[in-house]
Amino acid sequence: MGRNSGRKKSGFKSKGNKPTDLEHLKLKLAQFFDNNFGEDFAEKQLIKKLVLRDAATKKLLSPALQELVDEGRISRNPRNHYSSAADPEFIIGEVDFVNARFAFVIPNNHEKKEDDIMVKEADLKSALDGDKVRVMILPKKGRGNRREGKVLEILERSRDEFVGRIEISPRFAFVVPDFKKMHHDIFVKKSDLAGAQHNQKVVVKLTDWSEGDKSPTGKIIHVLGKAGDHEVEIHSIMAEFGLPFDYPEEIEAEAETIPDTISEAEIKRRKDFRDIDTFTIDPADAKDFDDAISFRYLENGNMEIGVHIADVTHYVTPKTLMEKEAYDRATSVYLVDRTIPMLPERLSNGLCSLRPNEDKLTFSCVFEITDQAEVKDFWIGRTVIHSNRRFSYEEAQENMDSESGDYAKDLLKINSMAKLLRKERFKKGAINFETVEVKFQLNESGTPVGLIIKERKDVHKLIEEFMLLANKTVATYIFNKNKGKSTFIYRVHDYPDLEKLATFANFATKFGHEVKVTDEKKVSNSLNKLMEEIVGKPEQNILEQLAIRTMAKAKYTTEPKLHFGLAFDHYTHFTSPIRRYPDMMVHRLLQHYLDGGKPPETQAWEEKCLHSSEREKRAADAERASIKYKQVEYMKLAEDKDYAGIVTGVTEWGVYVEISETKCEGMVKVQDLKDDYYDFDDKNMRLIGSKNKRMITLGDKVQVRVTRTDIDRRTIDLEFASNDK
């Protein structure tokens, strides 16, 4: 009898330390209810859901449920349906798609990555990247720390319009979105094609996504044209990021009503700098001149240097159509072949632009400065100027190098001061990021025929240094007026995350560079030393880019925090109101305080800051997308050969490689690595071959060749060259 009592039934022992059939069923039920918060089930449904097949187990279901009810682990409603009695945790956050299989939801009230909630594709409830959702946190199933959840409700769609290529078959059509984080094709009825032809680029608007459908349904609202054409692809990028194609007629009409003459009464209200030598220095193809520099030599041996900024808010006033449009756009956007301006052309390139040989209204920060670049005094206020000379960067640099030409002596003098200001900044902990910029040479049809690696010379740094000085001075002046209690717009940059820095430091060691990150105070010095070491080396671009990604993101806020990267206690954006809305806000608040006004309520200005930061990110993403498009096009047309490159990223699905010659990044897919099966070591960010033990890790120098380019997805597929290790 004793021997027989230990006989297995349904795979479980009934005595000893092993669970009985009843206990096992209770455990199974408890886990099921925990994973299905908010849902109730009848016994028949539970039998089906838990796949209970044998009669003995089915007979145990009712007593198991009753015991769980008695223990308070589940509850029973009047209809005899059962549900979890646990109190689930809910969060609201934003969806961030990682790949087609899962996404993270970033809680609104958390910033740390470890607080993000992982949601599997089946539990996303048709949520898309960027959507605001309500998520229920699921109980932890294992020992891992990663919290999982399921989307209960989509509170707000981030977008309902997508750009993509349409594929039309005899019975149906669908759009393949360009957006990499949109992992579903969009079904389109034949009646909703709006004249679109097979393989054209279109804008599709989501109209329905019924529960249970694998893909959403949409309708074509705009046909962009033939996929692959330059103009079509640029318009696709503009549509993808919600950028405007032109200015509304009513705003253009409003701009035309502004007088193009300056009244004597207006001039009398301002400090007159028209008789003082003044010049602008900008890119050769620029038309919107935000800033000008004036200079004169003082009797005491010092120099007066004026930083004069276009007085946009004199022309763009509150409650006008132009003001509303400027706020909505918040920034000009610079794509590879065009500028999408924040202001109508009549203002950006005309009335506000500090063109030579014209009287212009400005907002100025004027410094009395010694030969040793010590600021002895400053003045802030509205002015009128008359620029004597418009320099391109190349012209001004040539005059400095040759010590001849217009204002050569004066440029050299101002440059010597700029160098001292720069040296002092670095001494106080500013970080020297000299990022590599690549500019494509385009032919008349927009096809890239070459690329130029832009070099930052003394003249670029001269302008930069005095703009930084003006921005810092304005921010510090306002902060000191009322001990930081005056509502103002600051540009802030927080301390970097030390964990991210440690990862970056480990990466830098692969190239033989040491970065000390244990002491917050020494971080900037260590990074600057690194930046000096890598100038002109193959790893320069990748290390600069990774270092920047390690840093916290700069943003606009009313909180008077520091700017870590510049080593300024207080900083703002005052110098570019033609192309940035925050600068317009700064001008308005600055004049308000100069007039003796009291601090306004903060919340409304903080909301404007948040909006401007979001628009800034959109512009940056669009600019990167246009560059990536030209990179893909350039590599498609490039010579068929092996290229030297550096591994810039390693994931479980692929190896990212930057081609050193062109600065273009592509990916070697793991599935295309035929020499071995590779395991992903996420801790050390590397792939390891199971048999050959080959390791592919960040910073590896490799040889690659281009196998495929995809204009739609803006991707470059690579393979390792056969002569690689």
For each residue, the residues with C-beta under 8 A, 3 or more apart:
1: 4 5
2: 5 6
3: 6
4: 1 7
5: 1 2 14 15
6: 2 3 13 14 15 16
7: 4
8: 11 12 13
9: 12 14 21 56
10: 21 54 56 57
11: 8
12: 8 9 18 19 20 21 24
13: 6 8 16 18 20
14: 5 6 9 18 20 21
15: 5 6 18
16: 6 13
17:
18: 12 13 14 15
19: 12 23 24 27
20: 12 13 14 23 24
21: 9 10 12 14 24 25 56 57 60
22: 25 26 60 63 64 67
23: 19 20 26 27
24: 12 19 20 21 27 28
25: 21 22 28 29 57 60 61 64
26: 22 23 29 30 64 67 68
27: 19 23 24 30 31
28: 24 25 31 32 50
29: 25 26 32 33 46 50 64 65 68 74
30: 26 27 33 34 68 73 74
31: 27 28 34 35 141
32: 28 29 35 36 46 49 50
33: 29 30 36 37 68 73 74 82 83 84 86
34: 30 31 37 84 86 138 139
35: 31 32 138 139
36: 32 33 39 41 83 84
37: 33 34 84 86 88 136 138
38: 83 84 88 136 152
39: 36 83
40: 77 81 82 83
41: 36 45 46 49 81 82 83
42: 45 46 79 80 81 82
43: 46 47 61 62 65 80 82
44: 47 48
45: 41 42 48 49
46: 29 32 41 42 43 49 50 52 61 65 82
47: 43 44 50 52 58 61
48: 44 45 51
49: 32 41 45 46
50: 28 29 32 46 47
51: 48
52: 46 47 57 58 61
53: 57
54: 10 57 58
55: 58 59
56: 9 10 21 59 60
57: 10 21 25 52 53 54 60 61
58: 47 52 54 55 61
59: 55 56 62
60: 21 22 25 56 57 63 64
61: 25 43 46 47 52 57 58 64 65
62: 43 59 65 66
63: 22 60 66 67
64: 22 25 26 29 60 61 67 68
65: 29 43 46 61 62 68 69 74 76 82
66: 62 63 69 70
67: 22 26 63 64 70 71
68: 26 29 30 33 64 65 71 73 74 82
69: 65 66 72 73 74 75 76 82
70: 66 67
71: 67 68
72: 69 85
73: 30 33 68 69 84 85 86
74: 29 30 33 65 68 69 82 83 84 85
75: 69 82 83 84 85
76: 65 69 80 81 82
77: 40 80 81 82 83
78:
79: 42
80: 42 43 76 77
81: 40 41 42 76 77
82: 33 40 41 42 43 46 65 68 69 74 75 76 77
83: 33 36 38 39 40 41 74 75 77
84: 33 34 36 37 38 73 74 75 88
85: 72 73 74 75
86: 33 34 37 73 139
87:
88: 37 38 84 136 137
89: 136 137
90: 134 135 136 137 152
91: 105 107 108 117 134 135 137 149
92: 107 108 132 133 134 135 155
93: 105 106 107 108 110 116 117 132 133 135
94: 105 106 108 130 131 132 133 158
95: 103 104 105 119 124 127 128 129 130 131 133 151
96: 103 104 105 106 116 129 130
97: 103 128 129 181 183
98: 101 102 103 104
99: 102 183 653
100: 121 183
101: 98 120 121
102: 98 99 118 119 120 121
103: 95 96 97 98 118 119 121 124 127 129
104: 95 96 98 116 117 118 119
105: 91 93 94 95 96 116 117 119 133 135 149 151
106: 93 94 96 110 116
107: 91 92 93 110 115 116 117
108: 91 92 93 94
109:
110: 93 106 107 115 116
111: 115
112: 115
113: 116
114: 145
115: 107 110 111 112 147
116: 93 96 104 105 106 107 110 113
117: 91 93 104 105 107 135 137 147 148 149
118: 102 103 104 146 147 148 149
119: 95 102 103 104 105 123 124 127 135 148 149 150 151
120: 101 102 123 124 148
121: 100 101 102 103 124 183
122:
123: 119 120 149 150 151
124: 95 103 119 120 121 127 151
125: 133 150 151 152 153 154 211
126: 154 209 211 216
127: 95 103 119 124 131 133 151 154
128: 95 97 131 157 158 159 181 182
129: 95 96 97 103 158 179 181 182
130: 94 95 96 158 159
131: 94 95 127 128 154 155 156 157 158
132: 92 93 94 154 155 156 158
133: 92 93 94 95 105 125 127 151 152 153 154 155
134: 90 91 92 151 152 153 155
135: 90 91 92 93 105 117 119 149 150 151 152
136: 37 38 88 89 90 149 150 152
137: 88 89 90 91 117 147 148 149
138: 34 35 37 141 147 148 149 150
139: 34 35 86
140: 144 147 148
141: 31 138 148
142:
143:
144: 140
145: 114
146: 118
147: 115 117 118 137 138 140
148: 117 118 119 120 137 138 140 141
149: 91 105 117 118 119 123 135 136 137 138
150: 119 123 125 135 136 138
151: 95 105 119 123 124 125 127 133 134 135 154
152: 38 90 125 133 134 135 136
153: 125 133 134
154: 125 126 127 131 132 133 151 157
155: 92 131 132 133 134
156: 131 132
157: 128 131 154 160 206
158: 94 128 129 130 131 132
159: 128 130 162 242
160: 157 205 206
161: 203 204 205 206 221 239 242
162: 159 175 177 178 179 182 186 203 204 206 218 240
163: 177 178 179 201 202 203 204 224 236 237 239 240
164: 175 176 177 178 179 186 201 202 204 712
165: 175 176 178 199 200 201 202 227 712
166: 173 174 175 176 188 193 196 197 198 199 200 201 202 204 220
167: 173 174 175 176 198 199
168: 173 193 196 197 198
169: 172 173
170:
171:
172: 169 187 188 189 190
173: 166 167 168 169 187 188 189 190 193 196
174: 166 167 185 186 187 188 215
175: 162 164 165 166 167 185 186 188 202 204 218 220
176: 164 165 166 167 185 712
177: 162 163 164 182 184 185 186 204
178: 162 163 164 165 236 240 712 713 714
179: 129 162 163 164 182 240
180: 713
181: 97 128 129
182: 128 129 162 177 179
183: 97 99 100 121
184: 177 214 215 216
185: 174 175 176 177 215
186: 162 164 174 175 177 204 206 215 216 217 218
187: 172 173 174 215 216 217 218
188: 166 172 173 174 175 192 193 204 217 218 219 220
189: 172 173 192 193 217 219
190: 172 173 193
191:
192: 188 189 207 218 219 220
193: 166 168 173 188 189 190 196 220
194: 202 219 220 221 222 223
195: 220 223
196: 166 168 173 193 200 202 220 223
197: 166 168 200
198: 166 167 168
199: 165 166 167 226 227
200: 165 166 196 197 223 224 225 226 227
201: 163 164 165 166 223 224 225 226 227 232 233 235 236
202: 163 164 165 166 175 194 196 220 222 223 224
203: 161 162 163 220 221 222 224 239
204: 161 162 163 164 166 175 177 186 188 218 219 220 221
205: 160 161 218 219 221
206: 157 160 161 162 186 209 216 217 218
207: 192 216 217 218 219
208: 216 217
209: 126 206 213 215 216 217
210: 213
211: 125 126
212:
213: 209 210 216 217
214: 184
215: 174 184 185 186 187 209
216: 126 184 186 187 206 207 208 209 213
217: 186 187 188 189 206 207 208 209 213
218: 162 175 186 187 188 192 204 205 206 207
219: 188 189 192 194 204 205 207
220: 166 175 188 192 193 194 195 196 202 203 204 223
221: 161 194 203 204 205
222: 194 202 203 239
223: 194 195 196 200 201 202 220
224: 163 200 201 202 203 232 235 236 239
225: 200 201 229 231 232 235
226: 199 200 201 229 232
227: 165 199 200 201 232 233 711 712
228: 232 233 711
229: 225 226 232 233
230: 233 234 337 445 446 447
231: 225 234 235 446
232: 201 224 225 226 227 228 229 235 236
233: 201 227 228 229 230 236 237 629 711
234: 230 231 237 238 335 336 337 338 446 626 629
235: 201 224 225 231 232 238 239 245
236: 163 178 201 224 232 233 239 240
237: 163 233 234 240 241 243 335 622 625 626 629
238: 234 235 241 243 244 245 335 340 622
239: 161 163 203 222 224 235 236 242 243
240: 162 163 178 179 236 237 622 625
241: 237 238 618 621 622 625
242: 159 161 239 618
243: 237 238 239 333 340 618 622
244: 238 247 329 340
245: 235 238
246:
247: 244 251 252 325 344 345
248: 251 252 321 325
249: 252 253
250: 253 254 321
251: 247 248 254 255 321 322 325 344
252: 247 248 249 255 256 344 346
253: 249 250 256 257
254: 250 251 257 258 320 321 322
255: 251 252 258 322 344 346 347
256: 252 253 346
257: 253 254
258: 254 255 315 346 347 351
259:
260: 350 351
261:
262: 266 267 359 361 384
263: 266 267
264: 267 268
265: 268 269
266: 262 263 269 270 314 361 384
267: 262 263 264 270 272 359 384
268: 264 265
269: 265 266 382
270: 266 267 361 381 382 383 384
271: 364 379 381 382 383 384
272: 267 275 383 384
273: 276 278 294 306 308 362 364 383 384 385 386
274: 359 384 385 386
275: 272 386
276: 273 294 295 296 306 385
277: 294 295 296 388 407 410
278: 273 292 293 294 306 308 385 386 387 388 389
279: 292 293 387 388 389 390 391 406 407
280: 289 291 292 293 354 356 387 389 390 391
281: 293 391 392 393 396 459 462 463
282: 286 289 390 391 392 393
283: 286 392 393
284: 392 393 394
285:
286: 282 283 289
287: 348 349 353
288: 332 339 341 348 349 352 353 578 579
289: 280 282 286 292 310 353 354 355 387 390
290: 309 310 354 575 576 577 578 579
291: 280 307 308 309 310 354 463 467 575 576
292: 278 279 280 289 308 354 360 362 385 387
293: 278 279 280 281 305 306 307 308 414 463 466
294: 273 276 277 278 304 305 306 308 366 385
295: 276 277 303 304 305 306 410 413 414
296: 276 277 303 304
297: 303 304
298: 301 302 303 304 368
299:
300:
301: 298 370 371
302: 298 368 369 370 371 376
303: 295 296 297 298 368 369 370 371 413 414 417
304: 294 295 296 297 298 366 367 368 369
305: 293 294 295 366 367 369 414 417 466
306: 273 276 278 293 294 295 364 365 366 367 383 385
307: 291 293 364 365 366 367 466 467 469 470 575
308: 273 278 291 292 293 294 354 362 363 364 383 385
309: 290 291 362 363 364 365 470 574 575 576 577 583 587
310: 289 290 291 352 353 354 360 361 362 363 577 578
311: 314 315 352 360 361 362 363 382 577 587
312: 315 316 343 347 352 577 578 583 584 587
313: 316 317 363 577 584 587 588 591
314: 266 311 361 382
315: 258 311 312 347 351 352
316: 312 313 320 322 323 326 343 347 584
317: 313 320 323
318: 323
319: 323
320: 254 316 317 323 324
321: 248 250 251 254 324 325
322: 251 254 255 316 325 326 343 344 347
323: 316 317 318 319 320 326 327
324: 320 321 327 328
325: 247 248 251 321 322 328 329
326: 316 322 323 329 330 342 343 581 584
327: 323 324 330 581 608 611
328: 324 325
329: 244 325 326 332 340 342 581 615
330: 326 327 342 580 581 582 611 612 615 616
331: 342 579 580 581 612 615 616 619
332: 288 329 339 340 341 342 348 578 579 580 619
333: 243 339 340 619 622 623
334: 339 340 619 623
335: 234 237 238 338 339 340 622 623 626
336: 234 440 442 626 627 629 630
337: 230 234 442 446 626
338: 234 335
339: 288 332 333 334 335
340: 238 243 244 329 332 333 334 335
341: 288 332 344 345 348 578 579
342: 326 329 330 331 332 348 578 579 580 581
343: 312 316 322 326 347 348 352 578
344: 247 251 252 255 322 341 347 348
345: 247 341 348 349 350
346: 252 255 256 258 349 350 351
347: 255 258 312 315 316 322 343 344 350 351 352 578
348: 287 288 332 341 342 343 344 345 352 353 578 579
349: 287 288 345 346 353
350: 260 345 346 347 353
351: 258 260 315 346 347
352: 288 310 311 312 315 343 347 348 360 577 578
353: 287 288 289 310 348 349 350 360 578
354: 280 289 290 291 292 308 310 360 362 385 387
355: 289 358 360 387 390
356: 280 387 388 389 390
357: 386 387 388
358: 355 386 387
359: 262 267 274 384 385 386
360: 292 310 311 352 353 354 355 384 385 386 387
361: 262 266 270 310 311 314 382 383 384
362: 273 292 308 309 310 311 354 382 383 384 385
363: 308 309 310 311 313 381 382 383 574 577 587 590 591
364: 271 273 306 307 308 309 379 380 381 382 383 385
365: 306 307 309 378 379 380 469 470 473 474 574
366: 294 304 305 306 307 378 379 380
367: 304 305 306 307 375 377 378 469 473
368: 298 302 303 304 375 376 377 378
369: 302 303 304 305 373 374 375 376 417
370: 301 302 303 373 374 376
371: 301 302 303 416 417
372: 420
373: 369 370 417 418 420 421 424
374: 369 370
375: 367 368 369 378 469 473
376: 302 368 369 370
377: 367 368
378: 365 366 367 368 375 473 477
379: 271 364 365 366
380: 364 365 366 473 474 477 590 594
381: 270 271 363 364 594
382: 269 270 271 311 314 361 362 363 364 591
383: 270 271 272 273 306 308 361 362 363 364
384: 262 266 267 270 271 272 273 274 359 360 361 362
385: 273 274 276 278 292 294 306 308 354 359 360 362 364
386: 273 274 275 278 357 358 359 360
387: 278 279 280 289 292 354 355 356 357 358 360 390
388: 277 278 279 356 357
389: 278 279 280 356 406 407
390: 279 280 282 289 355 356 387
391: 279 280 281 282 395 396 399 406
392: 281 282 283 284 395 396
393: 281 282 283 284 396 397 457 459 460
394: 284 397 398
395: 391 392 398 399 405
396: 281 391 392 393 399 400 411 459
397: 393 394 400 401 457 458 459
398: 394 395 401 402 405
399: 391 395 396 402 403 404 405 406 407 408 411
400: 396 397 403 408 411 412 415 458 459
401: 397 398
402: 398 399 405 408
403: 399 400 408 409 412
404: 399 408
405: 395 398 399 402 408
406: 279 389 391 399
407: 277 279 389 399 410 411
408: 399 400 402 403 404 405 411 412
409: 403 412 413
410: 277 295 407 413 414
411: 396 399 400 407 408 414 415 459 462
412: 400 403 408 409 415 416
413: 295 303 409 410 416 417
414: 293 295 303 305 410 411 417 418 462 466
415: 400 411 412 418 419 458 459 462
416: 371 412 413 419 420
417: 303 305 369 371 373 413 414 420 421
418: 373 414 415 421 422 458 461 462 465 466
419: 415 416 422 423 458 461 465
420: 372 373 416 417 423 424
421: 373 417 418 424 425 465 466 468 469
422: 418 419 425 426 461 465
423: 419 420 426 427
424: 373 420 421 427 428
425: 421 422 428 430 465 468 566 567
426: 422 423 429 430 432 528 567
427: 423 424
428: 424 425 567
429: 426 521 524 525 567
430: 425 426 524 565 566 567
431: 524 527 528 531 551 564 565 566 567
432: 426 527 528 531 532
433: 531 544 547 548 565
434: 456 531 535 544
435: 541 544 545 548
436: 453 454 540 541 544 663
437: 453 454
438: 451 452 453 454 627 662 663
439: 451 452 454
440: 336 448 450 451 452 627 630 634
441: 448 449 450 451 452
442: 336 337 446 447 448 449 630
443: 446 447 449
444:
445: 230
446: 230 231 234 337 442 443
447: 230 442 443 633 637
448: 440 441 442 451 630 633 634 637
449: 441 442 443
450: 440 441
451: 438 439 440 441 448 634 662 663
452: 438 439 440 441
453: 436 437 438 663
454: 436 437 438 439
455:
456: 434 460 461
457: 393 397 460 461
458: 397 400 415 418 419 461 462
459: 281 393 396 397 400 411 415 462 463
460: 393 456 457 463 464
461: 418 419 422 456 457 458 464 465
462: 281 411 414 415 418 458 459 465 466
463: 281 291 293 459 460 466 467
464: 460 461 467 468
465: 418 419 421 422 425 461 462 468 469
466: 293 305 307 414 418 421 462 463 469 470
467: 291 307 463 464 470 471 575
468: 421 425 464 465 471 472 566
469: 307 365 367 375 421 465 466 472 473
470: 307 309 365 466 467 473 474 574 575
471: 467 468 474 475 491 571 572 573 574 575
472: 468 469 475 476 566 568 570 571
473: 365 367 375 378 380 469 470 476 477
474: 365 380 470 471 477 478 572 574 586 590
475: 471 472 478 479 488 490 491 560 568 570 571 572 574
476: 472 473 479 480 569 570
477: 378 380 473 474 480 481
478: 474 475 481 482 486 488 572 589 590 593
479: 475 476 482 483 484 486 488 560 569 570
480: 476 477 483
481: 477 478 486 593
482: 478 479 485 486 599
483: 479 480
484: 479 560
485: 482 599
486: 478 479 481 482 593 599
487: 558 589 599 600 601 602 605
488: 475 478 479 558 560 572 586 589
489: 556 557 558 572 573 582 585 586 589 605 609
490: 475 556 557 558 559 560 561 570 571 572
491: 471 475 554 555 556 563 571 572 573 582
492: 554 555 556 557 559 561 562 563 571
493: 551 552 553 554 562 563 564 565 566 571
494: 552 561 562 564
495: 520 552 564
496: 500 501 523 550 551 552 564
497: 500 501 550 552
498: 501 502 517 518 520
499: 502 503
500: 496 497 503 504 550
501: 496 497 498 504 505 515 517 523 550
502: 498 499 505 506 517
503: 499 500 506 507 550 685
504: 500 501 507 508 515 517 546 547 550
505: 501 502 508 509 514 515 516 517
506: 502 503 509 510
507: 503 504 510 543 546 698 699
508: 504 505 511 513 514 515 530 543
509: 505 506 512 513 514 515
510: 506 507 697 698 699 700
511: 508 534 537 539 543 699
512: 509
513: 508 509 530 533 534 543
514: 505 508 509 526
515: 501 504 505 508 509 526 527 530
516: 505 519 522 523 526
517: 498 501 502 504 505 523 526
518: 498 522
519: 516 522 523
520: 495 498 523
521: 429
522: 516 518 519 525 526
523: 496 501 516 517 519 520 526 527
524: 429 430 431 527 528 564 567
525: 429 522 528 529
526: 514 515 516 517 522 523 529 530
527: 431 432 515 523 524 530 531 547
528: 426 431 432 524 525 531 532
529: 525 526 532 533
530: 508 513 515 526 527 533 534 543 547
531: 431 432 433 434 527 528 534 535 544 547
532: 432 528 529 535
533: 513 529 530 537
534: 511 513 530 531 537 539 540 543 544
535: 434 531 532 540
536: 540
537: 511 533 534 540
538: 644 646 660 701
539: 511 534 542 543 646 699
540: 436 534 535 536 537 543 544
541: 435 436 544 545 658 663
542: 539 545 546 646 648 658 699
543: 507 508 511 513 530 534 539 540 546 547
544: 433 434 435 436 531 534 540 541 547 548
545: 435 541 542 548 549 648
546: 504 507 542 543 549 550 648
547: 433 504 527 530 531 543 544 550 551
548: 433 435 544 545 551
549: 545 546
550: 496 497 500 501 503 504 546 547
551: 431 493 496 547 548 564 565
552: 493 494 495 496 497 564
553: 493
554: 491 492 493 563 565
555: 491 492 609 613
556: 489 490 491 492 573 582 609 610 612 613 616
557: 489 490 492 561 606 609
558: 487 488 489 490 602 605 606 609
559: 490 492
560: 475 479 484 488 490 570
561: 490 492 494 557
562: 492 493 494 568 569 570 571
563: 491 492 493 554 566 567 568 570 571
564: 431 493 494 495 496 524 551 552 567
565: 430 431 433 493 551 554
566: 425 430 431 468 472 493 563 571
567: 425 426 428 429 430 431 524 563 564
568: 472 475 562 563 571
569: 476 479 562
570: 472 475 476 479 490 560 562 563
571: 471 472 475 490 491 492 493 562 563 566 568
572: 471 474 475 478 488 489 490 491 586
573: 471 489 491 556 576 580 582 583 586
574: 309 363 365 470 471 474 475 583 586 587 590
575: 290 291 307 309 467 470 471 583
576: 290 291 309 573 579 580 583
577: 290 309 310 311 312 313 352 363 580 583 584 586 587
578: 288 290 310 312 332 341 342 343 347 348 352 353
579: 288 290 331 332 341 342 348 576
580: 330 331 332 342 573 576 577 583 584 612
581: 326 327 329 330 331 342 584 585 608 612 615
582: 330 489 491 556 573 585 586 609 612
583: 309 312 573 574 575 576 577 580 586 587
584: 312 313 316 326 577 580 581 587 588
585: 489 581 582 588 589 605 608 612
586: 474 488 489 572 573 574 577 582 583 589 590
587: 309 311 312 313 363 574 577 583 584 590 591
588: 313 584 585 591 592
589: 478 487 488 489 585 586 592 593 600 605
590: 363 380 474 478 574 586 587 593 594
591: 313 363 382 587 588 594 595
592: 588 589 595 597 600
593: 478 481 486 589 590 596 597
594: 380 381 590 591
595: 591 592
596: 593
597: 592 593 600
598:
599: 482 485 486 487 602
600: 487 589 592 597 604 605
601: 487 604 605
602: 487 558 599 605 606
603: 606 607
604: 600 601 607 608
605: 487 489 558 585 589 600 601 602 608 609
606: 557 558 602 603 609 610
607: 603 604 610 611
608: 327 581 585 604 605 611 612
609: 489 555 556 557 558 582 605 606 612 613
610: 556 606 607 613 614
611: 327 330 607 608 614 615
612: 330 331 556 580 581 582 585 608 609 615 616
613: 555 556 609 610 616 617
614: 610 611 617 618
615: 329 330 331 581 611 612 618 619
616: 330 331 556 612 613 619 620
617: 613 614 620 621
618: 241 242 243 614 615 621 622
619: 331 332 333 334 615 616 622 623
620: 616 617 623 624
621: 241 617 618 624 625
622: 237 238 240 241 243 333 335 618 619 625 626
623: 333 334 335 619 620 626 627
624: 620 621 627 628
625: 237 240 241 621 622 628 629 714
626: 234 237 335 336 337 622 623 629 630
627: 336 438 440 623 624 630 631
628: 624 625 631 632 714
629: 233 234 237 336 625 626 632 633 711 714
630: 336 440 442 448 626 627 633 634
631: 627 628 634 635 662 663 664 665 714 716
632: 628 629 635 636 664 709 710 711 714 715 716
633: 447 448 629 630 636 637 709 711
634: 440 448 451 630 631 637 638 662 664
635: 631 632 638 659 662 664 666 706 709 716
636: 632 633 706 709 711
637: 447 448 633 634
638: 634 635 662 706
639:
640: 705 706
641: 705
642: 703 704 705 721 723
643: 659 660 661 662 703 704 705 706
644: 538 659 660 661 701 702 703
645: 657 658 659 660 701 702 703 704 718
646: 538 539 542 657 658 660 699 700 701 702
647: 650 655 656 657 696 697 698 699 700 702
648: 542 545 546 656 657 658 665 698
649: 655 656 685 698
650: 647 655 656 680 685 686 687 696 697 698
651: 654 655 656 680
652: 670 680 682
653: 99 669 670 671
654: 651 667 668 669 670
655: 647 649 650 651 667 668 670 687 696
656: 647 648 649 650 651 665 666 667
657: 645 646 647 648 665 666 667 668 702 704 718
658: 541 542 645 646 648 663 664 665
659: 635 643 644 645 662 663 664 665 666 704
660: 538 643 644 645 646 663
661: 643 644
662: 438 451 631 634 635 638 643 659
663: 436 438 451 453 541 631 658 659 660
664: 631 632 634 635 658 659 716
665: 631 648 656 657 658 659 716
666: 635 656 657 659 704 706 715 716 717 718
667: 654 655 656 657 715 716 717 718
668: 654 655 657 672 673 704 717 718 719 720
669: 653 654 672 673 717
670: 652 653 654 655 673 678 680 687
671: 653
672: 668 669 707 717 719
673: 668 669 670 676 678 687 720
674:
675: 689 692 694
676: 673 689 690 691 692 694
677: 689 690 691
678: 670 673 687 688 689 690 696
679: 687 688 690
680: 650 651 652 670 686 687
681: 684 685 686 687 688
682: 652 685
683:
684: 681 697
685: 503 649 650 681 682 697 698
686: 650 680 681 695 696 697 698
687: 650 655 670 673 678 679 680 681 695 696 697
688: 678 679 681 693 694 695
689: 675 676 677 678 692 693 694 695
690: 676 677 678 679
691: 676 677
692: 675 676 689
693: 688 689
694: 675 676 688 689 725
695: 686 687 688 689
696: 647 650 655 678 686 687 700
697: 510 647 650 684 685 686 687 700
698: 507 510 647 648 649 650 685 686
699: 507 510 511 539 542 646 647
700: 510 646 647 696 697
701: 538 644 645 646
702: 644 645 646 647 657 720 721 724
703: 642 643 644 645 720 721 723 724
704: 642 643 645 657 659 666 668 718 719 720 721
705: 640 641 642 643 718 719 721
706: 635 636 638 640 643 666 709 716 717 718
707: 672 717 718 719
708: 716 717
709: 632 633 635 636 706 715 716 717
710: 632 713 714 715 716 717
711: 227 228 233 629 632 633 636 714
712: 164 165 176 178 227
713: 178 180 710
714: 178 625 628 629 631 632 710 711
715: 632 666 667 709 710
716: 631 632 635 664 665 666 667 706 708 709 710
717: 666 667 668 669 672 706 707 708 709 710
718: 645 657 666 667 668 704 705 706 707
719: 668 672 704 705 707
720: 668 673 702 703 704 724
721: 642 702 703 704 705 724
722:
723: 642 703
724: 702 703 720 721
725: 694
